[in-house]
């Protein structure tokens, strides 16, 4: 529209502002010297439909002295309807008009964030690769005590605490020792907090890591620290010369030095040659202490996010603007040293002290070392910050290069006596890692803004009241404060205690400050234990007081939970200078005065404060002393660490681990089945098939599947609400084949020996009847839920071994103990075959992909998913048992049942003309069933369990000659008087085992040509398509 100005031709532009939008500020270009501008510019805002959104449109006049405000108008966007175009003319000061066209559209489902408690695909792939690497390493490291198969490999995590450069230098010695003893190559994860995070991030950013020894990287680190980098950074001559060098390179077109980023650490773990590094910080509120409100963020080379809300973003997107889960304003990935500033806030605090008090770095260190707790310093730093989480500047800062020219001009002429203070002010104002896009150290865009966290998809046990904390975090806050995790406790346990990471052994290295060297405090470890207990996570009881009374101060302590063999073990190394004073290497006494003098030093009572949390200047000798001390102490615990690893050797293979067998498609995909049944209904009236693969578990009937590792966890309305560790394979074997469960229950309830039980069960009738009876008499209801839910864990072997084998009731007592403790007779509900209903709450009458298996979904859905908390899963043989019994026995109707089921569900299946083939060929080892009328119908090559030709031939076509050969092959499978081959027998002596295995091998080889002919015919048919 036209503009009227009294003096000259206007230079108008328009500003748009929606306070509730994440990208709420936009402006047009300036149209010079025109009273009738035409902009034709389009702007996009992301709005939260759950709040009131008001558009403020401001007409501005550009001017060389200062822009002039013409007028501002407001418009309520709630009046707009979805997908309808709305035209509005805004009138300013009754003389100027701006025509605006608006349209509201529904955003597509955001895919920029990941909502799940599962590990990301990249970390899952890493774990699979790393486990194989660790398996080979452990076999060499532990010899006979090492794992015999992949499923026995325990998961080890290395943790480094905070403590400024004291922690950084100390961890450099620890890693050298762990590499030397071979334990570093057995670790799955390594995690750092504050100073330890500085070391890890430096290590993993080194171009030679992990293909070089940590001792080489330690040399580089020592050079950097002894070169007094921070003092140089705060010295005018250095700053001036450094800026001139950068400007000179820029003028000549030379590239500046590469700035490392966290996502680039992927190269260090892509081949699983090193443990996965994890870093942490806390989200805190400005006016609340961390103990009242804080939330953990975790960082990996692949993702950054909050487990509490199951919400993660790609690492390269950290610091960008998100709204309602959508990436609305991407920024370049922040440099690594910015993140180091977030992970460890001590450096930030020190610079602020230099800034505000005008002291030298040396004086500041001494004052801060005497001023008290770092937690207090961090809390005060946040509380005194004048910037609000809800403020938003007009021009937001990106993390980008410092304006070198401006800095060079500023420092080249500044020569007054307060130069140190002025350069610190400029440093804090402009240097990268004290900046965020919001212009404030540790204050970043809230990536959860606009999300409805009260209905978060995967709230974890960490949150007691999601509705309470979610409001504080995600409803309105534009930015969030991120600080050093040491503000809560000083070791990075939370990301490693996640059940998905399944850590068995924690190697904990604590470099926390304390007042005296000879007074060890386990305070940080107690805090970690309390946090784990509060969040229902397993953690060993920290009986430090008892160990101190028994052993006194020593270099390491081992904490276990004797009552729970599935609880992780903590091997804890405090920072102690004891044996190191007497020995140069474990077991090697110091001999010279020089050696003894080198080792005779105090860490926490050092008068020079070299090891203060706030000291960032390490001369060569203090660096070498501290690094050598922690290296020695770690080596001193070598045998203890190896012993813990050997004792923790797992023997709980999991179904998901079978992925490694099929990842290269070298073998067929294995599939397993069971039935969901109802307690008071026979299987023929109601049952539903579940299928299991190494990748997924689910029901084809409802088109609903979950990841295999999530089977047994709690779901509601399709959301994973309580994750549990993946159940061991033997638990699933107990579901897939329920006969063993039934037998154990008979031993328990009737007090008979296993031999008598096998005979009685073999004579008692059909297995289907046994299974149906077992479900029907179960006192537990599908809708009941125990107060203390059981996790699937390993059997407590120690308790079983301690039973008195001489007790006449021993058999029954061990069965009771077995039923009570063995993994595959336990579910989280404490009952074999009764698991959490993963379809609970789903509206299955509107299932997305009902298969042909179901005729009326509406009829069967009520059985399963409306109210039931748990479901019964049993052996598929309860319906029909096609893979096992022989065709020509009375059970030959199994194949007919399979045919009937396929026909009933509109699935192709060849007609089973067994009667005709029997009349023609009699009993034989295999039968081929085809559908001559339908060449696309699958072919069934069916092998019943028959001992016929095997009695006469040792190999197909090779007659048996000796009496011994003939005797070996002459046996009955189903009429064996000793019941060796009964369904309920689980004890196979060598000869019955060899006989049965050799029989099935022979019968299969006998059908070799028939199988090849069927395959060839099928290839010919496909070729003709």
ZAMARGU-4260 file (C-alpha; in steps of 0.2 Angstrom, whole numbers, plus 5000, padded with zeros to 4 digits):
<rodrens>
0) 5000/5000/5000 | 5005/5018/4999 | 5016/5027/5012 | 5015/5046/5015 | 5030/5055/5023
5) 5031/5074/5024 | 5050/5076/5021 | 5057/5064/5009 | 5053/5048/4999 | 5053/5034/5012
10) 5064/5019/5014 | 5052/5007/5022 | 5054/4989/5029 | 5042/4978/5039 | 5046/4968/5055
15) 5036/4953/5060 | 5036/4945/5078 | 5027/4931/5085 | 5033/4929/5103 | 5027/4911/5105
20) 5036/4905/5089 | 5053/4898/5090 | 5059/4908/5075 | 5048/4922/5080 | 5058/4937/5072
25) 5058/4941/5054 | 5060/4957/5043 | 5059/4961/5025 | 5072/4970/5015 | 5072/4989/5014
30) 5064/4996/4999 | 5074/5012/4995 | 5065/5028/4990 | 5048/5022/4986 | 5031/5026/4993
35) 5023/5011/4985 | 5035/4996/4989 | 5031/4978/4984 | 5041/4965/4994 | 5034/4949/4988
40) 5043/4940/5002 | 5037/4924/5011 | 5041/4920/5029 | 5038/4904/5038 | 5034/4903/5057
45) 5032/4887/5067 | 5018/4888/5079 | 5012/4878/5094 | 4993/4876/5092 | 4991/4874/5111
50) 4995/4892/5115 | 4989/4909/5109 | 4999/4915/5095 | 4999/4934/5091 | 5007/4942/5076
55) 5015/4959/5079 | 5018/4968/5063 | 5029/4984/5063 | 5031/4997/5049 | 5049/5004/5050
60) 5057/5019/5041 | 5076/5016/5037 | 5087/5030/5041 | 5106/5033/5042 | 5106/5040/5059
65) 5093/5028/5067 | 5078/5018/5060 | 5061/5026/5064 | 5046/5017/5071 | 5030/5021/5061
70) 5018/5010/5070 | 5014/4992/5077 | 4999/4982/5074 | 4994/4965/5082 | 4984/4951/5075
75) 4977/4935/5083 | 4982/4920/5072 | 4969/4909/5081 | 4956/4916/5069 | 4965/4907/5054
80) 4958/4890/5048 | 4969/4876/5042 | 4974/4877/5024 | 4964/4892/5020 | 4972/4908/5013
85) 4968/4924/5023 | 4971/4942/5016 | 4973/4956/5028 | 4977/4975/5026 | 4986/4983/5041
90) 4984/5001/5042 | 4997/5011/5051 | 4994/5029/5057 | 4979/5030/5046 | 4991/5034/5031
95) 5000/5019/5027 | 4994/5001/5022 | 5003/4984/5021 | 4994/4970/5013 | 4998/4953/5020
100) 4993/4936/5014 | 4993/4922/5028 | 4990/4903/5027 | 4991/4890/5041 | 4996/4873/5037
105) 4998/4857/5047 | 5017/4852/5048 | 5022/4834/5043 | 5026/4823/5057 | 5043/4829/5063
110) 5058/4817/5059 | 5072/4829/5065 | 5072/4821/5083 | 5071/4803/5089 | 5058/4798/5102
115) 5063/4782/5110 | 5073/4774/5124 | 5081/4762/5112 | 5099/4766/5108 | 5101/4774/5090
120) 5105/4762/5076 | 5123/4768/5075 | 5126/4764/5093 | 5117/4747/5091 | 5128/4743/5077
125) 5144/4748/5086 | 5139/4737/5101 | 5138/4722/5090 | 5154/4725/5082 | 5163/4730/5098
130) 5157/4714/5107 | 5165/4703/5094 | 5181/4713/5096 | 5180/4712/5115 | 5177/4693/5114
135) 5193/4690/5105 | 5203/4701/5116 | 5196/4694/5132 | 5200/4676/5126 | 5218/4681/5125
140) 5218/4692/5141 | 5210/4679/5152 | 5215/4662/5144 | 5205/4648/5152 | 5194/4660/5162
145) 5189/4670/5147 | 5172/4669/5137 | 5169/4653/5127 | 5156/4661/5116 | 5150/4678/5112
150) 5135/4678/5124 | 5147/4677/5139 | 5156/4693/5135 | 5152/4706/5150 | 5150/4724/5146
155) 5163/4735/5154 | 5162/4754/5156 | 5177/4766/5161 | 5171/4781/5171 | 5181/4797/5175
160) 5175/4810/5188 | 5177/4828/5187 | 5191/4838/5195 | 5197/4851/5183 | 5214/4848/5175
165) 5218/4836/5190 | 5205/4824/5183 | 5212/4827/5165 | 5230/4823/5170 | 5225/4809/5181
170) 5215/4800/5168 | 5229/4801/5155 | 5239/4790/5167 | 5224/4778/5169 | 5222/4776/5151
175) 5240/4771/5149 | 5238/4758/5162 | 5222/4751/5155 | 5230/4750/5138 | 5245/4742/5145
180) 5236/4728/5154 | 5224/4725/5139 | 5208/4730/5149 | 5205/4746/5138 | 5202/4735/5123
185) 5189/4725/5133 | 5179/4740/5137 | 5162/4744/5128 | 5160/4762/5135 | 5170/4776/5142
190) 5162/4791/5150 | 5169/4807/5157 | 5162/4822/5167 | 5170/4839/5168 | 5189/4837/5168
195) 5188/4819/5163 | 5177/4824/5149 | 5191/4836/5143 | 5203/4822/5143 | 5192/4810/5133
200) 5186/4823/5121 | 5205/4827/5118 | 5209/4809/5116 | 5195/4805/5104 | 5199/4820/5093
205) 5217/4816/5091 | 5220/4811/5073 | 5230/4795/5078 | 5217/4788/5090 | 5214/4774/5092
210) 5229/4768/5082 | 5241/4774/5094 | 5246/4771/5112 | 5238/4784/5125 | 5256/4787/5131
215) 5259/4796/5114 | 5244/4807/5117 | 5249/4810/5135 | 5265/4818/5128 | 5255/4830/5117
220) 5244/4834/5132 | 5259/4837/5143 | 5266/4849/5131 | 5250/4859/5129 | 5248/4860/5148
225) 5266/4864/5152 | 5266/4878/5139 | 5254/4887/5150 | 5241/4889/5137 | 5228/4899/5147
230) 5241/4911/5153 | 5247/4913/5135 | 5229/4915/5130 | 5227/4930/5142 | 5243/4938/5138
235) 5241/4953/5126 | 5257/4950/5116 | 5251/4932/5112 | 5233/4938/5108 | 5240/4952/5097
240) 5252/4941/5088 | 5239/4927/5086 | 5226/4938/5078 | 5239/4945/5066 | 5244/4928/5061
245) 5226/4923/5057 | 5223/4940/5048 | 5238/4937/5038 | 5233/4919/5033 | 5215/4926/5028
250) 5223/4939/5017 | 5233/4926/5008 | 5219/4914/5006 | 5226/4901/5018 | 5214/4891/5028
255) 5214/4893/5046 | 5216/4878/5058 | 5203/4865/5058 | 5191/4866/5073 | 5187/4849/5080
260) 5168/4844/5083 | 5161/4830/5093 | 5152/4821/5078 | 5170/4819/5070 | 5174/4807/5084
265) 5163/4794/5075 | 5179/4790/5065 | 5187/4784/5081 | 5173/4771/5084 | 5166/4767/5067
270) 5176/4751/5067 | 5173/4747/5085 | 5192/4748/5088 | 5189/4759/5104 | 5176/4761/5117
275) 5161/4772/5114 | 5164/4789/5123 | 5150/4797/5132 | 5149/4814/5140 | 5136/4823/5151
280) 5130/4839/5158 | 5115/4845/5168 | 5100/4855/5163 | 5096/4866/5178 | 5084/4880/5183
285) 5091/4897/5187 | 5082/4899/5204 | 5082/4881/5210 | 5096/4871/5217 | 5101/4855/5207
290) 5095/4844/5221 | 5078/4850/5218 | 5078/4851/5200 | 5090/4845/5187 | 5090/4833/5171
295) 5104/4824/5163 | 5109/4826/5146 | 5120/4814/5137 | 5132/4817/5122 | 5139/4804/5111
300) 5147/4806/5093 | 5130/4801/5086 | 5117/4809/5097 | 5113/4822/5111 | 5097/4820/5121
305) 5088/4817/5137 | 5084/4799/5142 | 5071/4806/5154 | 5060/4811/5140 | 5067/4798/5127
310) 5071/4812/5116 | 5087/4814/5105 | 5094/4824/5091 | 5109/4821/5080 | 5125/4828/5088
315) 5128/4840/5074 | 5111/4848/5078 | 5115/4852/5096 | 5112/4871/5099 | 5100/4873/5084
320) 5083/4879/5085 | 5069/4865/5087 | 5051/4868/5089 | 5038/4855/5092 | 5051/4842/5088
325) 5055/4850/5071 | 5072/4858/5066 | 5067/4876/5062 | 5084/4885/5062 | 5099/4874/5059
330) 5116/4881/5065 | 5133/4874/5062 | 5138/4861/5074 | 5147/4869/5089 | 5165/4867/5091
335) 5172/4854/5103 | 5179/4867/5115 | 5162/4875/5117 | 5156/4858/5123 | 5171/4856/5134
340) 5166/4873/5142 | 5148/4866/5145 | 5154/4849/5152 | 5167/4857/5163 | 5162/4874/5170
345) 5177/4877/5181 | 5186/4887/5167 | 5171/4898/5164 | 5170/4902/5183 | 5188/4906/5184
350) 5188/4918/5169 | 5173/4927/5176 | 5182/4929/5192 | 5197/4937/5183 | 5184/4948/5174
355) 5175/4954/5189 | 5189/4955/5201 | 5203/4961/5190 | 5216/4949/5198 | 5229/4939/5189
360) 5226/4921/5185 | 5238/4915/5199 | 5229/4925/5213 | 5212/4920/5206 | 5217/4901/5208
365) 5223/4903/5226 | 5207/4913/5231 | 5196/4900/5222 | 5205/4886/5230 | 5202/4893/5247
370) 5184/4899/5244 | 5175/4882/5246 | 5165/4870/5235 | 5164/4870/5216 | 5146/4866/5217
375) 5143/4882/5227 | 5153/4892/5213 | 5143/4884/5199 | 5126/4888/5208 | 5131/4906/5211
380) 5137/4908/5193 | 5119/4903/5187 | 5109/4913/5201 | 5119/4929/5197 | 5116/4927/5178
385) 5106/4943/5172 | 5100/4933/5157 | 5083/4924/5158 | 5079/4908/5150 | 5064/4916/5142
390) 5073/4931/5135 | 5077/4932/5116 | 5088/4945/5108 | 5083/4953/5092 | 5099/4947/5084
395) 5104/4930/5090 | 5122/4925/5089 | 5128/4910/5080 | 5143/4901/5085 | 5156/4907/5072
400) 5173/4913/5070 | 5178/4928/5081 | 5179/4944/5072 | 5198/4944/5071 | 5200/4961/5063
405) 5190/4969/5076 | 5200/4961/5090 | 5216/4965/5082 | 5211/4983/5080 | 5205/4984/5098
410) 5221/4976/5106 | 5234/4984/5095 | 5232/5001/5104 | 5225/4996/5121 | 5240/4999/5133
415) 5232/5006/5149 | 5235/4998/5166 | 5219/4988/5167 | 5223/4979/5150 | 5221/4961/5158
420) 5204/4965/5164 | 5199/4973/5147 | 5206/4958/5137 | 5197/4946/5149 | 5181/4956/5146
425) 5183/4955/5127 | 5188/4936/5129 | 5172/4932/5138 | 5162/4943/5126 | 5169/4935/5110
430) 5178/4919/5112 | 5169/4903/5105 | 5166/4892/5120 | 5159/4905/5131 | 5146/4909/5118
435) 5130/4900/5113 | 5118/4906/5099 | 5108/4914/5113 | 5124/4924/5117 | 5127/4916/5134
440) 5139/4903/5140 | 5129/4887/5145 | 5113/4894/5139 | 5106/4886/5123 | 5091/4884/5113
445) 5078/4873/5122 | 5077/4858/5109 | 5061/4851/5118 | 5052/4868/5117 | 5034/4865/5111
450) 5034/4846/5114 | 5019/4840/5125 | 5030/4831/5138 | 5016/4827/5149 | 5012/4814/5136
455) 5030/4810/5133 | 5032/4793/5123 | 5044/4785/5134 | 5046/4793/5151 | 5059/4783/5161
460) 5060/4778/5179 | 5071/4794/5181 | 5055/4805/5182 | 5044/4803/5197 | 5032/4817/5190
465) 5033/4819/5172 | 5019/4832/5172 | 5028/4843/5185 | 5046/4843/5178 | 5040/4844/5160
470) 5031/4860/5163 | 5047/4867/5170 | 5057/4862/5155 | 5046/4861/5139 | 5031/4872/5140
475) 5037/4889/5137 | 5056/4890/5140 | 5065/4897/5125 | 5082/4892/5132 | 5089/4880/5145
480) 5104/4881/5156 | 5117/4868/5154 | 5131/4866/5167 | 5144/4854/5174 | 5136/4837/5180
485) 5147/4839/5195 | 5134/4851/5202 | 5124/4835/5207 | 5137/4822/5209 | 5154/4820/5202
490) 5154/4804/5192 | 5145/4800/5175 | 5135/4785/5181 | 5117/4790/5174 | 5120/4787/5155
495) 5129/4771/5159 | 5115/4764/5171 | 5103/4764/5157 | 5096/4746/5155 | 5099/4748/5136
500) 5117/4749/5138 | 5118/4734/5149 | 5134/4738/5158 | 5140/4724/5170 | 5157/4731/5177
505) 5161/4749/5181 | 5179/4754/5182 | 5177/4770/5192 | 5191/4783/5194 | 5187/4797/5206
510) 5198/4812/5206 | 5186/4823/5217 | 5193/4836/5228 | 5194/4833/5247 | 5203/4842/5261
515) 5216/4829/5266 | 5226/4815/5257 | 5224/4802/5271 | 5205/4804/5273 | 5196/4796/5259
520) 5178/4801/5255 | 5166/4790/5246 | 5153/4804/5246 | 5151/4805/5227 | 5149/4786/5225
525) 5136/4786/5239 | 5127/4800/5229 | 5128/4789/5213 | 5120/4774/5223 | 5106/4785/5230
530) 5102/4791/5212 | 5102/4773/5206 | 5090/4767/5220 | 5079/4782/5217 | 5077/4778/5199
535) 5075/4759/5201 | 5092/4755/5193 | 5103/4741/5200 | 5118/4747/5209 | 5129/4738/5222
540) 5128/4743/5240 | 5143/4754/5244 | 5149/4746/5260 | 5164/4758/5260 | 5164/4760/5279
545) 5166/4741/5282 | 5180/4740/5269 | 5189/4754/5277 | 5189/4747/5294 | 5195/4730/5287
550) 5208/4736/5274 | 5211/4754/5278 | 5216/4766/5264 | 5220/4758/5248 | 5221/4761/5230
555) 5205/4752/5224 | 5189/4745/5232 | 5177/4732/5224 | 5158/4733/5227 | 5146/4719/5223
560) 5129/4714/5228 | 5130/4696/5235 | 5111/4695/5235 | 5109/4699/5216 | 5122/4691/5204
565) 5114/4702/5190 | 5119/4718/5199 | 5134/4727/5191 | 5151/4727/5200 | 5160/4743/5204
570) 5179/4743/5205 | 5182/4760/5212 | 5199/4769/5212 | 5200/4785/5223 | 5215/4796/5221
575) 5228/4790/5234 | 5247/4791/5235 | 5252/4777/5246 | 5260/4762/5238 | 5267/4773/5225
580) 5278/4781/5237 | 5287/4765/5240 | 5286/4756/5223 | 5291/4762/5206 | 5281/4748/5198
585) 5269/4736/5206 | 5281/4725/5216 | 5296/4734/5212 | 5303/4745/5227 | 5310/4762/5224
590) 5329/4762/5227 | 5336/4779/5224 | 5333/4795/5233 | 5328/4803/5217 | 5315/4790/5214
595) 5308/4792/5232 | 5308/4811/5231 | 5298/4811/5215 | 5285/4800/5223 | 5284/4809/5239
600) 5271/4822/5236 | 5253/4827/5242 | 5239/4829/5230 | 5226/4838/5241 | 5237/4847/5253
605) 5250/4853/5241 | 5255/4871/5247 | 5258/4876/5229 | 5240/4871/5224 | 5246/4863/5208
610) 5232/4850/5209 | 5218/4863/5213 | 5202/4861/5203 | 5205/4878/5197 | 5223/4877/5192
615) 5226/4876/5173 | 5245/4877/5173 | 5255/4861/5176 | 5274/4862/5175 | 5282/4846/5169
620) 5286/4838/5186 | 5268/4840/5194 | 5261/4833/5178 | 5272/4818/5177 | 5270/4815/5196
625) 5251/4814/5195 | 5250/4805/5179 | 5263/4792/5185 | 5253/4790/5201 | 5236/4786/5193
630) 5245/4774/5181 | 5253/4765/5195 | 5237/4764/5205 | 5228/4757/5190 | 5241/4744/5187
635) 5241/4739/5205 | 5223/4734/5203 | 5226/4723/5187 | 5223/4706/5195 | 5207/4712/5204
640) 5200/4719/5188 | 5204/4703/5178 | 5196/4693/5192 | 5180/4703/5192 | 5179/4701/5173
645) 5182/4683/5174 | 5169/4681/5187 | 5157/4691/5178 | 5158/4681/5162 | 5141/4681/5155
650) 5132/4665/5150 | 5116/4673/5144 | 5115/4673/5125 | 5100/4684/5118 | 5090/4682/5103
655) 5095/4699/5096 | 5113/4693/5096 | 5109/4681/5082 | 5109/4696/5071 | 5128/4693/5069
660) 5124/4676/5061 | 5113/4683/5047 | 5120/4700/5045 | 5130/4695/5029 | 5116/4683/5024
665) 5128/4668/5025 | 5114/4658/5033 | 5095/4657/5033 | 5085/4669/5044 | 5079/4659/5060
670) 5061/4661/5065 | 5053/4655/5081 | 5035/4654/5087 | 5023/4653/5102 | 5005/4655/5105
675) 4995/4668/5115 | 4981/4659/5124 | 4967/4663/5136 | 4967/4655/5153 | 4949/4648/5152
680) 4948/4644/5134 | 4955/4629/5124 | 4967/4634/5110 | 4956/4628/5096 | 4943/4641/5101
685) 4956/4655/5104 | 4974/4657/5101 | 4985/4669/5092 | 5002/4666/5084 | 5018/4676/5089
690) 5033/4676/5079 | 5051/4679/5084 | 5066/4684/5074 | 5083/4691/5078 | 5076/4708/5074
695) 5057/4708/5079 | 5044/4700/5089 | 5026/4703/5085 | 5009/4697/5079 | 5006/4697/5060
700) 4987/4696/5064 | 4987/4714/5070 | 5002/4719/5060 | 5011/4725/5076 | 5029/4722/5080
705) 5042/4727/5092 | 5061/4726/5092 | 5067/4709/5099 | 5077/4717/5113 | 5061/4726/5119
710) 5051/4709/5121 | 5044/4708/5139 | 5045/4727/5142 | 5030/4737/5147 | 5020/4745/5133
715) 5004/4756/5134 | 4995/4762/5118 | 5010/4757/5108 | 5022/4767/5118 | 5037/4759/5128
720) 5034/4765/5145 | 5045/4754/5156 | 5060/4746/5147 | 5068/4730/5154 | 5084/4722/5148
725) 5081/4709/5134 | 5077/4692/5141 | 5090/4679/5139 | 5088/4666/5126 | 5085/4652/5138
730) 5069/4661/5144 | 5062/4662/5127 | 5067/4643/5124 | 5056/4640/5140 | 5041/4649/5131
735) 5044/4641/5114 | 5045/4623/5121 | 5034/4622/5137 | 5037/4604/5141 | 5052/4607/5152
740) 5042/4620/5162 | 5029/4607/5165 | 5041/4594/5170 | 5049/4605/5183 | 5032/4609/5190
745) 5028/4591/5192 | 5044/4588/5201 | 5040/4602/5212 | 5022/4598/5216 | 5023/4579/5217
750) 5040/4577/5224 | 5045/4563/5212 | 5062/4560/5204 | 5064/4567/5186 | 5065/4549/5180
755) 5048/4544/5188 | 5041/4561/5182 | 5046/4557/5164 | 5038/4540/5164 | 5022/4546/5172
760) 5021/4561/5160 | 5025/4550/5145 | 5011/4539/5150 | 4999/4552/5155 | 4993/4557/5137
765) 4994/4571/5125 | 5006/4586/5128 | 4992/4598/5123 | 4982/4592/5138 | 4997/4595/5149
770) 4999/4613/5142 | 4981/4617/5143 | 4980/4611/5161 | 4995/4620/5166 | 4988/4637/5160
775) 4970/4633/5167 | 4976/4629/5185 | 4988/4644/5186 | 4983/4654/5201 | 4989/4670/5193
780) 4977/4681/5183 | 4981/4690/5167 | 4975/4706/5175 | 4984/4704/5191 | 5001/4713/5194
785) 5013/4710/5208 | 5020/4724/5218 | 5038/4719/5216 | 5040/4714/5198 | 5055/4703/5194
790) 5068/4706/5181 | 5075/4692/5171 | 5092/4688/5178 | 5104/4674/5179 | 5102/4660/5191
795) 5110/4662/5208 | 5122/4648/5205 | 5130/4650/5222 | 5114/4648/5232 | 5111/4631/5222
800) 5128/4625/5226 | 5127/4628/5244 | 5111/4617/5246 | 5114/4602/5257 | 5115/4587/5244
805) 5113/4575/5258 | 5096/4581/5263 | 5083/4567/5258 | 5072/4582/5252 | 5086/4589/5242
810) 5078/4585/5225 | 5062/4595/5229 | 5072/4609/5238 | 5083/4611/5223 | 5068/4611/5211
815) 5060/4624/5222 | 5075/4635/5221 | 5077/4632/5203 | 5059/4637/5199 | 5061/4652/5211
820) 5077/4658/5203 | 5081/4651/5185 | 5079/4664/5172 | 5067/4656/5160 | 5054/4652/5173
825) 5054/4670/5178 | 5045/4685/5169 | 5044/4702/5176 | 5027/4697/5183 | 5035/4683/5192
830) 5027/4669/5182 | 5033/4657/5168 | 5025/4661/5151 | 5015/4676/5158 | 5022/4692/5151
835) 5017/4711/5149 | 5004/4713/5136 | 5013/4724/5123 | 4997/4727/5114 | 4988/4734/5130
840) 4978/4750/5126 | 4979/4748/5107 | 4963/4750/5097 | 4965/4734/5087 | 4948/4735/5079
845) 4956/4748/5069 | 4973/4739/5067 | 4984/4746/5053 | 4988/4730/5044 | 4976/4716/5049
850) 4982/4700/5040 | 4972/4686/5032 | 4975/4677/5048 | 4960/4686/5056 | 4942/4685/5050
855) 4935/4698/5062 | 4947/4708/5071 | 4933/4716/5081 | 4929/4700/5088 | 4946/4694/5094
860) 4953/4711/5099 | 4943/4711/5115 | 4952/4695/5120 | 4969/4703/5120 | 4971/4721/5120
865) 4958/4731/5129 | 4961/4728/5147 | 4973/4713/5150 | 4989/4718/5158 | 4998/4702/5154
870) 4996/4688/5142 | 5000/4669/5142 | 5013/4663/5130 | 5015/4644/5127 | 5022/4631/5115
875) 5014/4632/5098 | 5012/4613/5099 | 4996/4617/5109 | 4987/4621/5092 | 4997/4609/5080
880) 5014/4602/5080 | 5019/4600/5062 | 5038/4601/5064 | 5040/4586/5075 | 5029/4570/5075
885) 5030/4557/5061 | 5018/4558/5048 | 5013/4540/5049 | 5010/4539/5068 | 4992/4543/5075
890) 4999/4561/5076 | 5000/4562/5057 | 4986/4575/5057 | 4998/4588/5061 | 5002/4592/5043
895) 4983/4592/5039 | 4980/4604/5053 | 4993/4616/5045 | 4984/4614/5029 | 4968/4618/5037
900) 4975/4633/5045 | 4982/4640/5029 | 4966/4637/5019 | 4956/4646/5033 | 4967/4661/5032
905) 4967/4662/5013 | 4985/4657/5012 | 4992/4645/4998 | 4996/4628/5004 | 4998/4612/4994
910) 4985/4598/4996 | 4991/4585/5008 | 4988/4569/4998 | 4997/4558/5011 | 4984/4544/5010
915) 4988/4542/4991 | 5007/4543/4993 | 5006/4530/5007 | 4996/4518/4997 | 5009/4520/4983
920) 5025/4521/4992 | 5022/4516/5010 | 5032/4522/5024 | 5047/4532/5019 | 5059/4546/5025
925) 5051/4560/5015 | 5036/4565/5005 | 5034/4579/4992 | 5017/4589/4992 | 5013/4600/4977
930) 4998/4608/4969 | 4998/4603/4951 | 4984/4615/4948 | 4993/4630/4954 | 5012/4632/4950
935) 5013/4647/4961 | 5008/4637/4977 | 5023/4633/4988 | 5030/4615/4989 | 5032/4605/5005
940) 5046/4593/5007 | 5041/4584/5023 | 5052/4573/5033 | 5044/4563/5047 | 5054/4555/5060
945) 5056/4537/5053 | 5069/4523/5056 | 5068/4513/5040 | 5082/4514/5028 | 5094/4519/5041
950) 5094/4502/5049 | 5101/4495/5033 | 5113/4508/5027 | 5127/4518/5036 | 5126/4532/5022
955) 5114/4533/5008 | 5118/4518/4996 | 5131/4511/5008 | 5125/4495/5017 | 5129/4491/5035
960) 5141/4477/5037 | 5146/4473/5055 | 5135/4468/5069 | 5140/4483/5078 | 5134/4495/5065
965) 5118/4485/5063 | 5115/4485/5082 | 5118/4504/5083 | 5105/4508/5070 | 5092/4496/5076
970) 5081/4506/5089 | 5064/4512/5091 | 5060/4531/5093 | 5042/4531/5099 | 5041/4513/5107
975) 5058/4514/5116 | 5055/4505/5133 | 5068/4517/5142 | 5058/4533/5136 | 5074/4541/5130
980) 5065/4550/5116 | 5050/4555/5126 | 5045/4573/5124 | 5047/4575/5143 | 5065/4568/5144
985) 5079/4580/5146 | 5093/4568/5149 | 5101/4560/5134 | 5116/4548/5137 | 5129/4547/5123
990) 5122/4533/5113 | 5104/4538/5112 | 5110/4556/5107 | 5121/4549/5094 | 5108/4537/5087
995) 5095/4550/5085 | 5106/4563/5078 | 5114/4551/5065 | 5096/4545/5060 | 5090/4563/5056
1000) 5106/4567/5047 | 5105/4551/5037 | 5086/4554/5032 | 5090/4571/5027 | 5104/4566/5016
1005) 5093/4553/5008 | 5081/4567/5002 | 5096/4577/4995 | 5091/4574/4976 | 5073/4576/4979
1010) 5076/4593/4988 | 5088/4598/4973 | 5075/4593/4960 | 5061/4604/4969 | 5073/4619/4970
1015) 5077/4617/4951 | 5059/4615/4946 | 5055/4631/4956 | 5069/4640/4948 | 5062/4635/4931
1020) 5045/4641/4935 | 5052/4658/4941 | 5062/4660/4925 | 5047/4658/4915 | 5037/4672/4923
</rodrens>
